[in-house]
Amino acid sequence: MIRFLSNNDHKIAEVRTILGSFGIDVEPLRAKVSEIQTVDMQVIARDKCLRAYDIAGRPVLVEHTGLRLDGLKGLPGGLTQVFWDTLEADTFSKLFGVGEATGVVAETVVAFCDGRTIATFDGAIRGTIASSPRGSRDFQWDCVFVPEGSEQTFAEMGDKKNSISMRKVALEKFAKAHVALRKDR
């Protein structure tokens, strides 16, 4: 059983699905943890994980996901939520989904702390920002992110997203390390 810090039902469902395929059960840790403000997602994930461990007092997993826009030299990175909350889907697409610089990297960093050590695992995929939002707007920027090799936004893909996402890549790295560690004990 892994405690996963999140109040986002969409994120919890994705993590449960992905880690479930490795036989890892996920229990949500629904707590509010302040996030430091930096573009560096590794720093955010590590700090958030330590704070979550202090709350839970048990091993915990956290994640931080963001976009690195080609047209902004990799910004907003760890500050994606601030950009998204301010701009929302339509304005985000108008600003970053038109012209020649629509390229983007979606990145997830997961961090795990067991009280003795902290480890991070990352995943990234390239894509573009759609010229207008498509699909459900329920899960942040899924409605504007089109992964490389696809015509659909993450929001239009439904569950297929879980088989290709940056979150899947990061969680698979974590799961393989976690399963190996359990076998050694």
Backbone torsions as a table, in degrees:
resi	resn	phi	psi	omega
1	MET	NA	127.7	177.1
2	ILE	-114.5	131.1	173.1
3	ARG	-86.5	127.5	-177.4
4	PHE	-118.1	119.8	-178.9
5	LEU	-75.9	115.0	173.5
6	SER	-174.2	147.5	171.5
7	ASN	-110.5	4.8	-176.1
8	ASN	-97.8	111.0	-177.1
9	ASP	-61.2	-36.0	178.0
10	HIS	-62.7	-44.8	-178.9
11	LYS	-66.7	-42.6	178.8
12	ILE	-59.8	-44.4	179.9
13	ALA	-62.0	-43.5	178.8
14	GLU	-62.5	-45.2	-178.9
15	VAL	-64.4	-41.9	178.0
16	ARG	-60.8	-44.0	-179.1
17	THR	-63.8	-48.8	-176.1
18	ILE	-67.0	-50.0	-179.1
19	LEU	-71.7	-28.3	177.0
20	GLY	-59.4	-32.1	178.9
21	SER	-67.5	-13.1	176.0
22	PHE	-104.4	7.7	-179.6
23	GLY	76.6	21.0	-179.6
24	ILE	-104.6	119.0	176.2
25	ASP	-81.7	143.5	-177.9
26	VAL	-119.5	127.8	175.0
27	GLU	-113.7	122.5	-179.8
28	PRO	-66.5	138.7	169.9
29	LEU	-108.3	98.6	-175.2
30	ARG	-89.8	94.2	-179.4
31	ALA	-143.9	153.1	176.9
32	LYS	-95.4	123.5	178.3
33	VAL	-122.8	126.0	177.5
34	SER	-65.0	137.9	178.2
35	GLU	-105.8	134.6	173.9
36	ILE	-68.7	153.3	-177.4
37	GLN	-102.0	108.8	177.8
38	THR	-157.0	158.6	175.8
39	VAL	-77.7	-16.9	-175.6
40	ASP	-81.6	104.8	-176.0
41	MET	-70.1	-26.7	174.9
42	GLN	-62.4	-45.0	-179.8
43	VAL	-64.0	-44.3	179.6
44	ILE	-61.5	-48.8	-176.5
45	ALA	-62.4	-43.8	-180.0
46	ARG	-63.1	-46.2	-179.5
47	ASP	-63.7	-44.6	179.9
48	LYS	-63.2	-37.7	-179.6
49	CYS	-65.6	-43.5	178.0
50	LEU	-63.0	-40.4	177.3
51	ARG	-64.8	-41.3	179.2
52	ALA	-65.5	-39.2	178.0
53	TYR	-62.6	-40.0	177.6
54	ASP	-59.9	-35.2	179.1
55	ILE	-74.7	-48.2	-173.6
56	ALA	-78.3	-36.3	-175.4
57	GLY	69.4	14.8	-179.1
58	ARG	-143.2	166.0	177.7
59	PRO	-53.1	139.4	-173.9
60	VAL	-144.9	150.5	178.0
61	LEU	-120.7	136.4	175.0
62	VAL	-131.9	165.8	174.0
63	GLU	-144.2	157.8	173.5
64	HIS	-140.1	129.7	-177.1
65	THR	-124.6	141.7	179.1
66	GLY	-155.2	175.0	179.2
67	LEU	-114.5	139.0	173.4
68	ARG	-115.8	103.5	-175.1
69	LEU	-80.9	128.8	178.5
70	ASP	-57.5	-43.0	-177.0
71	GLY	-67.5	-13.9	178.5
72	LEU	-116.9	23.7	177.4
73	LYS	54.3	40.0	176.2
74	GLY	95.9	-6.6	174.6
75	LEU	-76.8	157.0	2.6
76	PRO	-86.7	-11.6	178.3
77	GLY	54.3	-123.5	-178.8
78	GLY	-64.3	-11.3	-179.9
79	LEU	-100.0	15.5	-176.5
80	THR	-56.2	-41.3	-177.8
81	GLN	-60.5	-39.0	178.5
82	VAL	-63.4	-45.5	177.4
83	PHE	-59.4	-49.8	-175.4
84	TRP	-63.1	-46.0	-179.5
85	ASP	-61.7	-33.1	-179.0
86	THR	-79.7	-45.9	-173.0
87	LEU	-89.0	-38.0	-173.7
88	GLU	61.4	176.6	-166.8
89	ALA	-59.0	-51.7	-174.2
90	ASP	-63.9	-47.3	-179.8
91	THR	-67.7	-38.6	178.4
92	PHE	-58.1	-47.4	179.1
93	SER	-64.4	-41.4	180.0
94	LYS	-62.5	-38.2	-178.1
95	LEU	-80.4	-38.6	-170.0
96	PHE	-118.1	-4.0	-177.6
97	GLY	-104.9	10.7	178.9
98	VAL	-129.6	157.6	179.9
99	GLY	88.7	-162.3	-174.5
100	GLU	-90.1	-19.5	-174.6
101	ALA	-105.3	60.6	179.3
102	THR	-96.8	-0.4	-178.5
103	GLY	-66.9	149.3	-176.6
104	VAL	-156.8	151.5	170.2
105	VAL	-115.9	126.3	173.4
106	ALA	-95.5	129.0	-174.8
107	GLU	-131.8	139.4	174.0
108	THR	-123.2	136.4	171.6
109	VAL	-121.5	123.5	173.3
110	VAL	-106.9	144.3	178.4
111	ALA	-128.3	140.9	179.7
112	PHE	-127.2	132.7	177.8
113	CYS	-129.4	130.6	178.2
114	ASP	-111.3	10.2	-179.5
115	GLY	97.2	-21.1	177.6
116	ARG	-108.9	-41.8	-177.9
117	THR	-133.7	162.7	173.5
118	ILE	-130.5	133.7	-179.2
119	ALA	-130.8	145.5	177.7
120	THR	-120.6	151.9	179.7
121	PHE	-140.1	135.3	-176.4
122	ASP	-124.8	158.5	175.6
123	GLY	-145.3	144.1	-179.1
124	ALA	-146.6	144.8	172.0
125	ILE	-138.5	146.6	178.0
126	ARG	-86.0	157.4	176.4
127	GLY	-172.2	-162.1	176.4
128	THR	-135.1	163.3	173.4
129	ILE	-92.9	128.8	179.8
130	ALA	-66.3	149.2	-179.5
131	SER	-69.3	-19.7	172.4
132	SER	-151.6	151.2	-179.0
133	PRO	-61.6	142.9	178.4
134	ARG	-139.4	136.5	-178.6
135	GLY	88.3	-175.0	-178.1
136	SER	-60.9	142.3	177.3
137	ARG	-99.2	14.1	-175.1
138	ASP	-69.6	-26.9	-173.5
139	PHE	-120.1	75.1	174.2
140	GLN	45.1	-126.1	-170.3
141	TRP	-87.2	12.5	175.6
142	ASP	-57.7	-28.8	-177.8
143	CYS	-77.0	-7.3	179.7
144	VAL	-121.4	-8.4	-177.7
145	PHE	-94.6	121.3	177.3
146	VAL	-111.9	109.5	-179.1
147	PRO	-67.2	148.4	178.5
148	GLU	-54.0	135.5	179.7
149	GLY	87.8	1.7	-179.3
150	SER	-124.7	156.0	173.1
151	GLU	-100.8	-12.3	-175.5
152	GLN	-98.2	149.6	169.8
153	THR	-76.5	163.2	174.7
154	PHE	-53.9	-40.6	-177.7
155	ALA	-62.7	-33.2	179.7
156	GLU	-77.7	-19.7	-175.7
157	MET	-77.0	-23.8	-175.2
158	GLY	65.2	-137.3	-177.0
159	ASP	-66.8	-19.3	178.6
160	LYS	-58.9	-28.1	178.3
161	LYS	-53.5	-40.5	-176.5
162	ASN	-63.9	-16.9	-179.1
163	SER	-89.9	-9.6	-176.6
164	ILE	-131.7	-6.0	-169.0
165	SER	-71.8	161.0	175.2
166	MET	-63.1	-32.4	177.4
167	ARG	-65.2	-41.0	178.1
168	LYS	-61.0	-44.8	-178.9
169	VAL	-60.2	-47.7	-179.2
170	ALA	-65.6	-43.9	-178.7
171	LEU	-68.4	-33.9	175.5
172	GLU	-63.5	-41.5	177.3
173	LYS	-60.8	-45.2	177.6
174	PHE	-61.1	-48.8	-175.6
175	ALA	-60.2	-43.1	179.7
176	LYS	-62.9	-41.6	177.6
177	ALA	-66.9	-41.1	-178.6
178	HIS	-66.5	-45.2	179.6
179	VAL	-63.8	-42.0	178.0
180	ALA	-62.1	-40.4	179.6
181	LEU	-65.1	-40.7	178.6
182	ARG	-64.0	-36.4	-179.9
183	LYS	-68.0	-31.6	-179.3
184	ASP	-74.3	-16.7	-175.8
185	ARG	-87.2	NA	NA
